[in-house]
Amino acid sequence: MKNENKHYVYEHIRPDTGAVFYVGMGKLRRAWNMHQRNKHHKNVQKKLKNIGMYPEIRILKKNIPRQCAWAIERIIISLHGLENLTNQSTGGEKSCMGWIPDEEYRKKSSERMKEVSAQENWRKRKSEEMKIKHSDPLYRLNMSKKLKGKKKPEGFGEEVSRRCSKPIVCLNDGREWPSAVTAAKNYGLSGRNVSSVCTGNIPHTLGYVFSYQQDAAEKLKNFCPPIVKPAKRSVICFTNGKKYKSISDAARDLGISTGNVCGVLSGVNRHAKGHTFAYFDEGM
């Protein structure tokens, strides 16, 4: 019970005018701590410092329970008037959570942020800043430690994908998809490659061409399907007489590297660990 009655209510006063500019509650050295304060409080501190002064501290009530301190804090703030103080809330329990913006303020902030983020220079600068930050090994290590062991809620990935995704169109067949990931799963492609085709970083992925929905109509007018060579060629191993669907399958089955198999097929090497190969259509 003795530890509960350790809070107090205090005021910060401007010595140049004698006016109270902040009312708070706390314990231990909170009243004398001038660092962890809001920007309005710090502005007053700066003005006083410029004229060689420091905020005066007055303890109104001490050795009281927290609930009592909150109640007194609210009363004192209402007596002075919130508009005459640097406090950002009316006190009480809400003050522990800091300033809580109202709906109007959040709406204005959202509109301002949309205007700023729409500027090309702002996006470019932010992109460069993030690239520099993520290139720092220490930053990546710290982020890894923070995220390690944290489990994301069920359906987190799908929800992020839904919010961030843009509808796309496959120009090959004209089908529309809600996101690059959805299209990639349907065609058996990489989601990253589908996104790269949409942004123009690569012309196609395994012959499929995609576009964001808003650009699809214009691109379909002059669309011509790309000619794609088969990604995989069957190979035959003369040592065991087996036919493999791809170089990777042959290398995996025989326990050798794909580079060695390719070396034999291209004529650079005579054999790979005693095995000789040829493309199936050429070997037959």
Order of alpha helices (4+ residues) and beta strands (2+ residues): beta-beta-alpha-beta-alpha-alpha-alpha-alpha-alpha-beta-beta-alpha-alpha-beta-alpha-beta-beta-alpha-alpha-beta-alpha
